[in-house]
Amino acid sequence: MEHHTAGDPITGLKWTRKTTLKISQELRKARLEVSPKTVVRLLKGMKFSLRVNHKKLAGNSNPFRNQQFEYIYRMRRRFEREGLPIISIDTKKKEKIGRFKNPGTTWEREPVAVNDHDFMRNARGKAIPWGLYETVANRGHVFVGTSHDTPAFAVTALARWWTRTGQRRYPQAKRLLILADGGGSNGSRNRAWKHQLQTRFCNRFGRKVTVCHYPPGTSKWNPIEHRLFSEISKNWAGQPLENYETALNFIRTTTTKTGLAVTATMLKGNFPTGVKTSDAQMNELHLKRHRVLPMWNYTLTPAPTSAPKM
């Protein structure tokens, strides 16, 4: 058992990767007749327990991580004092639509029957939830796509939020702060993200946009992850997303004790991958990188000839 055992030095709990049946069989080889049920009782008495993998080991920490956290904090405070919008954005895990198992448990008289295999060919489609969380207003907005998670998809969703909600809630705001992960469709090194944000948001609405990216490997600190996405996952835990309307309803009915309210909308359209952004297009950007960690912090200003659209 020694080489199949691990433990927690703080709680004293131990766990083994051998099943109770295998332990029972090993004991029988040693001429000890012990049933699997008895093995369970003995293991509990020895402070063993069933365990799953625990994500506790962090990767190599970026040397500028704390500096960026502090800078994001200062930027948030500055925008809050001026009453300007602060939004946290990201794309949630893609979901298969159909009778597929969804992690978690729920109170039911009988277990819900789902497919025995999670093959995409058995799905009615896929859901790509792109989310936006207003950190001060405690409001979430999720746009569910069916094509691909691309910069064009992200900025289209951002523009949809602004036309439907943002410009009404912040009528005097001429600039906004976006908090984003370091990678993905709105990543810090994604050229298409910057180009789409410039042409399809800044120029279109005449608004200045400041973007602060979280360092690599720190996406869990992005407010949308623990303020919105985790709550949605809790709300539909154990429930198969049989169709798009079911998924939208679970998102819309997500609430918290702190007053979170969420909207959910389908965002149909084809957003192809592999679209390149040329050097000429990058040169057209009105982008100013900040003095502090310029690879993660920058501001886009509307082109002088662009007229804001409502």
Buried (B, 14 or more C-beta within 10 A) or exposed (E): EEEEEEBEEEEEBBBBEBEBEBBBBBBEEEEEEBEEEBBBEBBEEEEBEEBEEEEEEEEEEBEBBEBBBEBBEEBBEEBEEEEBBBBBBBBBEEBBBBBBBBEEEEEEEEEEEBBEEEEEEEBBEBBBBBBBBBBEBBBBBBBBBBBBBBBBBBBBBBBBBBBEBBBEEBEEBEBBBBBBBBBBBBBBEBBBBBBBBBBBBBBBBBBBBBBBBBBBBBBEBBBBBEBBBBBBBEBBEBBBBBBBEBBBBBBBEBEBEEEBEBBBBBBEEEBEEEEEBEEEBBEBBBBEEBEBBEBBBBBBBBBEEBEEEE
